[in-house]
Amino acid sequence: MQITGDMLIGAQAVRGNDAVLQAINPATGEVLGPDFHGGGAFEVDRACTLAEQAFDTFRALAPQRRAAFLERIADGIEALGDTLITRAHQESGLPVARLQGERGRTANQLRLFASVLRDGRWQQATLDSALPHRTPPRPDLRMQNIALGPVAVFGASNFPLAFSVAGGDTASALAAGCPVVAKAHPAHLGTSELVGRVIQQAVAQEGLPEGVFSMVVGAGNEIGTALVAHPAIQAVGFTGSRAGGLALTRVAQQRPQPIPVYAEMSSINPVFLMPAALRARGEQIARDLVDSLVLGVGQFCTNPGLVLAVDGPALDAFRDAAAAAVGVKPAATMLTPGIHAAYEKGVAGFGEINGLHRIACGVAATGPNQACPALFETTAAQFIADHRMQAEVFGPSSVLVRCRDAGEMAALARQLEGQLTATVHADPDDYEAVAGLLPVLERKAGRVLFNGYPTGVEVSYAMVHGGPFPATSDSRTTSVGAAAIARFLRPVCYQNVPAELLPQALQDGNPLGLWRLVDGELGRA
Ligand code: NAP
């Protein structure tokens, strides 16, 4: 498959007339051809209009047909083979093995949503029988979820496959029955085009309306702003910076018809080391934690950027082991010059904060855009007093906080902003103290995990990749896992609708064999 530098608007490849964008290899600075011809409001309008035209047909499709569509996209992405992996590697600097794993995750994610569609519970079909003899009488009430409308998807820089053009936002929106207009991330334009073309082909091969998928490309904020502001768009999926997510949320709220923005933004993912666990295996935890910190050059939204423990000899040993582990970690290439510059600025900024000391840094950079891992140390009192220490430094940097006792640790936890994850290392002797901490962590994070590391997000039914602000803009949802489909659905209640006009999912006799809640009882009757 050829990369041409075009946008994909419905069934067409369209050459924009606005700025030219170039893909860059962050490891070498080399410009990767071809040039990409960005568009603007005109192309956004065309893509969104087509999406609106496609919406009613697409949402009315039998779920099995949308499932087959998702599976065809998964097959197509796999069939791109080395072409996709090589290009993604060149554009992102991410290792080939990591990208191969990410491709598997992307395909599995699409297939998971195909299973979700076939299972049918996503529709939440619910029936309350009429009670004509009750006073007052109850009407016949039936409820199901329907698709929200066309969705704008902003691909993330740090997962060029699994969180990008055919990533979790797109997969869950398409599963819900929402056409997607994706904005290609400027950090992986060629990867975006390859994957976008697979989706475009799948639309044609499945005989779907062309507006089910489009992908626009553009330089600067204008195209993204125009996309979110377009009246056809009914929801937004975003992963990126806090500033970007908030800017797009403002655009969405200022529309004549405000719409939801599901933005996943920033998180420092605190790790709590409880005393017994620290005593028993502190040095092992230190080594494993540092491996998690530098994984993917720290460019994970779940990167462990904050570590808390109670002061004492076990913490001293942990600190020394962690500092030694960081000290031998090599600098590695970040995704883009911009992300690298932001990392350098963040680390330098930490260096200027009173009471925050750098205790280790990795092996110095030897090439462009390489980040050197960094470990800082402070006390709980100083951390609580200076809010700047809570800022996400996107990359392999973490802050170790010494707490006086478990009470101070819990007090600090209460001061934290919202997080994607909170991790606890605990042994049975710690459980009493953890029992007091857990309710605090539930309020702060979308996922609480024990005796592990936050990087590595399983794509499954029970996963929550979300959390209170600023981890996300809406803590009620997840952007990973089967439940992500709920972001792009809304319930409709049908009151006394004639049997002949009811949607199939709600008809008497349950012709689709769905799990349904009938008069409060769950069953398939
Ligand atoms: P970003 O700058 O927020 O950009 C993400 C996407 O949103 C891009 O397509 C960008 O397009 C668009 N965008 C950003 N601001 C916009 C605005 N005001 N109006 C319209 N569109 C806008 O994120 P990034 O490029 O991926 O990385 C930059 C920083 O984001 C990182 O250094 C890191 O701090 C953070 N980040 C966090 C996570 C996480 O999971 N927590 C993941 C990735 C990045 P344009 O660039 O064309 O404007």
Residues whose N, C-alpha, C, O or C-beta is under 5 A from the ligand:
A	BS01	NAP	F154 G155 A156 S157 N158 A184 H185 P186 G218 A219 G220 N221 G224 T225 T239 G240 S241 A243 G244 A247 E264 M265 S266 S267 C301 I339 A342 F394
